[in-house]
């Protein structure tokens, strides 16, 4: 007679993660990492983005410290918002040896499909303290309108 074993979700997940780790180690362990130019090497990066909404506008914030406002390009075309920029790597100073570099450098591109109720011609962009903020007003027809309830 077969023995019944109770499955425990944590143990099951641990085994699954172990198998995935071994699979990735086998596959990626043999690759030439320089060829792929991965994010951790600072060749490509993507600034964090935050999207929120108010009654009259969409707000998009991107963290882009170390980039001058004139080095950021924001375009809006056919309902797609695209933000491009580049953060240059600073040259090593004489007598200075780097032991750890976690900052990302290079070009970035972030694109976002916008809802159809954005007034593209009224979009605004501001830059302060390393944060790029985009304000995209909504069209009048999409704004929430309160209807007064009258007693009968």
Residue frames relative to the residue before (quaternion, step in Angstrom):
aa qw qx qy qz dx dy dz
X 1.0000 0.0000 0.0000 0.0000 0.00 0.00 0.00
X 0.4587 -0.6931 0.4900 0.2629 3.59 -0.96 0.93
X 0.4154 -0.7014 0.5290 0.2357 3.50 -1.09 0.81
X 0.3480 -0.7266 0.5560 0.2043 3.58 -0.90 0.92
X 0.1010 -0.7863 0.6080 0.0433 3.56 -0.88 0.95
X 0.3794 -0.7219 0.5323 0.2269 3.54 -0.87 0.92
X 0.3364 -0.7433 0.5466 0.1888 3.57 -0.83 1.04
X 0.1535 -0.7724 0.6122 0.0715 3.54 -0.92 0.96
X 0.4793 -0.7152 0.4157 0.2932 3.65 -0.61 1.06
X 0.6517 0.5147 -0.3362 0.4443 3.62 0.92 -0.77
X 0.6625 0.4919 -0.3056 0.4750 3.59 0.88 -0.90
X 0.6422 0.5295 -0.3168 0.4548 3.57 0.99 -0.84
X 0.6692 0.4885 -0.2941 0.4765 3.59 0.96 -0.86
X 0.6258 0.5358 -0.3421 0.4520 3.59 0.97 -0.78
X 0.6541 0.5003 -0.3148 0.4720 3.59 0.95 -0.83
X 0.6473 0.5187 -0.3223 0.4562 3.57 0.96 -0.86
X 0.6636 0.4934 -0.3059 0.4719 3.62 0.92 -0.88
X 0.6179 0.5355 -0.3443 0.4615 3.61 1.01 -0.73
X 0.6610 0.5002 -0.3043 0.4693 3.59 0.92 -0.88
X 0.6582 0.5008 -0.3114 0.4680 3.59 0.96 -0.86
X 0.6191 0.5405 -0.3398 0.4573 3.61 1.01 -0.78
X 0.6702 0.4917 -0.2983 0.4692 3.58 0.90 -0.91
X 0.6386 0.5276 -0.3229 0.4578 3.59 1.01 -0.82
X 0.6832 0.4720 -0.2899 0.4758 3.60 0.87 -0.92
X 0.6274 0.5327 -0.3392 0.4555 3.60 1.00 -0.77
X 0.6596 0.5035 -0.3129 0.4621 3.59 0.96 -0.83
X 0.7228 0.4451 -0.2573 0.4618 3.57 0.88 -0.93
X 0.7829 0.3655 -0.1868 0.4676 3.57 0.65 -1.12
X 0.5450 0.6351 -0.3978 0.3760 3.60 1.16 -0.38
X 0.7144 0.4471 -0.2532 0.4750 3.57 1.16 -0.56
X 0.5608 0.6273 -0.3921 0.3719 3.62 1.21 -0.12
X 0.4475 -0.6400 0.5524 0.2915 3.51 -1.29 0.52
X 0.3289 -0.8000 0.4656 0.1871 3.58 -0.16 1.27
X 0.6021 0.5667 -0.3783 0.4162 3.61 1.02 -0.59
X 0.6037 0.5741 -0.3538 0.4251 3.56 1.09 -0.68
X 0.7242 0.4653 -0.2491 0.4438 3.58 0.94 -0.89
X 0.2064 -0.8135 0.5199 0.1592 3.62 1.20 -0.38
X 0.0656 0.8517 -0.5134 0.0819 3.53 0.72 1.10
X 0.7156 -0.4823 0.3174 0.3932 3.52 -1.33 0.50
X 0.6724 0.5297 -0.3237 0.4032 3.58 0.84 -0.91
X 0.6371 0.5043 -0.3404 0.4732 3.58 1.21 -0.30
X 0.5266 -0.6669 0.3965 0.3475 3.58 1.25 -0.03
X 0.4651 0.6882 -0.4532 0.3235 3.60 1.18 0.22
X 0.7822 0.0795 -0.0369 0.6168 3.58 1.09 -0.68
X 0.0547 0.7927 -0.6066 0.0261 3.52 -1.11 0.58
X 0.2147 -0.7587 0.6037 0.1173 3.52 -1.26 0.41
X 0.3431 -0.7538 0.5132 0.2252 3.59 -0.47 1.11
X 0.5423 -0.6201 0.4492 0.3457 3.60 -1.02 0.73
X 0.1761 -0.7905 0.5835 0.0598 3.55 -1.05 0.86
X 0.1108 -0.7617 0.6364 0.0506 3.53 -1.18 0.69
X 0.0729 -0.7935 0.6041 0.0123 3.59 -0.81 1.01
X 0.0594 0.7860 -0.6118 0.0655 3.56 -0.86 1.00
X 0.2667 -0.7647 0.5723 0.1287 3.53 -1.31 0.24
X 0.1399 -0.7344 0.6564 0.1009 3.53 -1.15 0.75
X 0.7266 -0.4088 0.2935 0.4677 3.60 -1.25 -0.08
X 0.8180 0.2781 -0.1261 0.4874 3.58 1.00 -0.75
X 0.8177 0.1536 -0.0905 0.5473 3.64 1.18 -0.02
X 0.3658 -0.6448 0.6109 0.2778 3.51 -1.41 0.24
X 0.1573 -0.7815 0.5986 0.0786 3.59 -0.98 0.85
X 0.0508 -0.7824 0.6206 -0.0070 3.55 -0.87 1.01
X 0.0537 -0.7967 0.6020 -0.0057 3.55 -0.81 1.06
X 0.0681 -0.7763 0.6263 0.0225 3.54 -1.02 0.90
X 0.3456 -0.7134 0.5702 0.2158 3.55 -1.01 0.85
X 0.1222 0.7986 -0.5745 0.1313 3.56 -0.51 1.22
X 0.0626 0.8297 -0.5523 0.0512 3.62 0.70 0.98
X 0.7787 0.3385 -0.2518 0.4644 3.52 -1.11 0.68
X 0.6474 0.4568 -0.3247 0.5165 3.57 1.27 0.14
X 0.4086 -0.6997 0.5306 0.2489 3.55 -0.93 0.92
X 0.6081 -0.5809 0.3911 0.3739 3.61 -1.04 0.70
X 0.6692 0.5035 -0.3114 0.4491 3.60 1.00 -0.71
X 0.6543 0.4945 -0.3112 0.4801 3.61 1.28 -0.20
X 0.6140 0.4925 -0.3533 0.5057 3.57 1.31 0.25
X 0.1327 -0.7860 0.6015 0.0528 3.57 -0.91 0.97
X 0.0727 -0.7858 0.6141 0.0066 3.57 -0.80 1.07
X 0.0202 0.7961 -0.6035 0.0393 3.57 -0.78 1.04
X 0.1439 -0.7513 0.6401 0.0716 3.51 -1.26 0.63
X 0.1931 0.7828 -0.5676 0.1669 3.58 -0.55 1.13
X 0.8583 -0.0275 -0.0257 0.5117 3.56 -0.88 1.04
X 0.7278 -0.4567 0.2385 0.4526 3.57 0.94 0.91
X 0.6354 0.4900 -0.3403 0.4902 3.59 1.23 0.24
X 0.2253 -0.7542 0.6076 0.1062 3.54 -0.82 1.10
X 0.0220 -0.7958 0.6050 -0.0138 3.59 -0.84 0.98
X 0.0894 -0.7703 0.6309 0.0264 3.55 -0.93 0.98
X 0.0360 -0.7926 0.6082 -0.0249 3.59 -0.81 1.09
X 0.1668 0.7792 -0.5964 0.0967 3.51 -1.17 0.56
X 0.2057 -0.7634 0.5986 0.1288 3.51 -1.34 0.03
X 0.1355 -0.7530 0.6380 0.0868 3.53 -1.01 0.85
X 0.3115 -0.7778 0.5256 0.1472 3.53 -0.61 1.21
X 0.4497 -0.6516 0.5411 0.2836 3.53 -1.14 0.73
X 0.3775 -0.7072 0.5489 0.2368 3.55 -0.96 0.88
X 0.4888 -0.6617 0.4798 0.3051 3.56 -1.01 0.81
X 0.5575 -0.5909 0.4608 0.3575 3.53 -1.17 0.63
X 0.3956 -0.7006 0.5459 0.2338 3.51 -1.05 0.81
X 0.5753 -0.5739 0.4362 0.3866 3.60 -1.11 0.56
X 0.8057 0.2396 -0.2086 0.4999 3.51 -0.96 0.92
X 0.6462 0.4903 -0.3179 0.4909 3.58 1.28 0.08
X 0.0817 -0.7904 0.6070 0.0103 3.55 -0.80 1.06
X 0.3073 -0.7553 0.5508 0.1778 3.57 -0.76 1.05
X 0.1828 -0.7767 0.5957 0.0920 3.55 -0.98 0.90
X 0.7877 0.0474 -0.0092 0.6142 3.57 1.21 -0.51
X 0.0065 0.7721 -0.6351 0.0195 3.57 -0.94 0.94
X 0.0285 -0.8164 0.5764 -0.0205 3.57 -0.54 1.19
X 0.5329 0.6200 -0.4131 0.4012 3.58 1.24 -0.15
X 0.3509 -0.7382 0.5415 0.1969 3.56 -1.04 0.79
X 0.1046 -0.7876 0.6066 0.0281 3.55 -1.10 0.78
X 0.5951 0.5831 -0.4320 0.3453 3.52 -1.32 0.23
X 0.6923 -0.4699 0.3611 0.4117 3.51 -1.35 -0.23
X 0.0687 -0.7685 0.6323 0.0692 3.52 -1.26 0.47
X 0.0668 -0.7522 0.6533 0.0539 3.53 -1.29 0.47
X 0.0102 -0.7667 0.6418 -0.0102 3.56 -0.89 0.99
X 0.0419 -0.7912 0.6101 -0.0025 3.58 -0.86 0.97
X 0.0533 -0.7964 0.6019 -0.0237 3.52 -1.10 0.77
X 0.3607 -0.7067 0.5688 0.2166 3.58 -0.87 1.00
X 0.2495 -0.7962 0.5378 0.1208 3.58 -0.72 1.06
X 0.5633 -0.5686 0.4596 0.3849 3.58 -1.18 0.45
X 0.6157 -0.6023 0.3776 0.3399 3.56 -1.17 0.51
X 0.6566 0.5436 -0.3164 0.4162 3.61 1.19 -0.28
X 0.4531 0.6855 -0.4559 0.3421 3.62 1.20 0.37
X 0.3187 -0.7039 0.6011 0.2042 3.57 -1.02 0.88
X 0.2718 -0.8242 0.4761 0.1419 3.57 0.08 1.33
X 0.6782 0.5099 -0.3011 0.4351 3.60 0.97 -0.78
X 0.7016 0.4404 -0.2723 0.4896 3.62 1.24 -0.22
X 0.3688 0.7484 -0.4788 0.2732 3.62 1.25 0.21
X 0.1117 -0.7888 0.6033 0.0376 3.58 -1.11 0.79
X 0.1186 -0.7791 0.6118 0.0686 3.57 -1.15 0.66
X 0.0051 -0.7764 0.6301 -0.0087 3.57 -0.99 0.90
X 0.1890 -0.7726 0.6002 0.0848 3.54 -1.22 0.61
X 0.1820 0.7768 -0.5835 0.1519 3.56 -0.72 1.07
X 0.8654 0.0134 -0.0405 0.4992 3.56 -0.99 0.93
X 0.7257 -0.4577 0.2449 0.4516 3.58 0.96 0.86
X 0.6473 0.4721 -0.3261 0.5018 3.58 1.27 0.21
X 0.2335 -0.7428 0.6161 0.1190 3.55 -0.87 1.07
X 0.0604 -0.8027 0.5933 0.0103 3.58 -0.71 1.06
X 0.1298 -0.7763 0.6153 0.0429 3.53 -0.88 1.05
X 0.1239 -0.7726 0.6204 0.0538 3.55 -0.91 0.97
X 0.0581 -0.8060 0.5883 -0.0297 3.53 -0.60 1.23
X 0.2796 -0.7967 0.5114 0.1597 3.61 -0.16 1.26
X 0.4159 -0.6777 0.5489 0.2580 3.55 -1.21 0.63
X 0.5488 -0.5839 0.4697 0.3704 3.55 -1.21 0.46
X 0.6568 -0.5409 0.3588 0.3837 3.57 -1.20 0.55
X 0.6618 0.5345 -0.3220 0.4156 3.60 0.96 -0.79
X 0.7116 0.4627 -0.2736 0.4525 3.61 1.10 -0.53
X 0.5105 0.6524 -0.4267 0.3628 3.59 1.22 -0.19
X 0.5332 -0.6222 0.4724 0.3246 3.53 -1.13 0.72
X 0.1018 -0.7895 0.6046 0.0277 3.53 -0.87 0.98
X 0.3088 -0.7538 0.5535 0.1732 3.54 -0.81 1.00
X 0.1867 -0.7684 0.6056 0.0888 3.53 -0.95 0.96
X 0.3879 -0.7375 0.5100 0.2134 3.53 -0.69 1.09
X 0.2798 -0.7408 0.5908 0.1545 3.55 -0.97 0.93
X 0.1560 -0.8046 0.5701 0.0579 3.56 -0.65 1.14
X 0.4885 -0.6407 0.5035 0.3121 3.54 -1.10 0.67
X 0.3957 -0.7358 0.5032 0.2210 3.58 -0.98 0.86
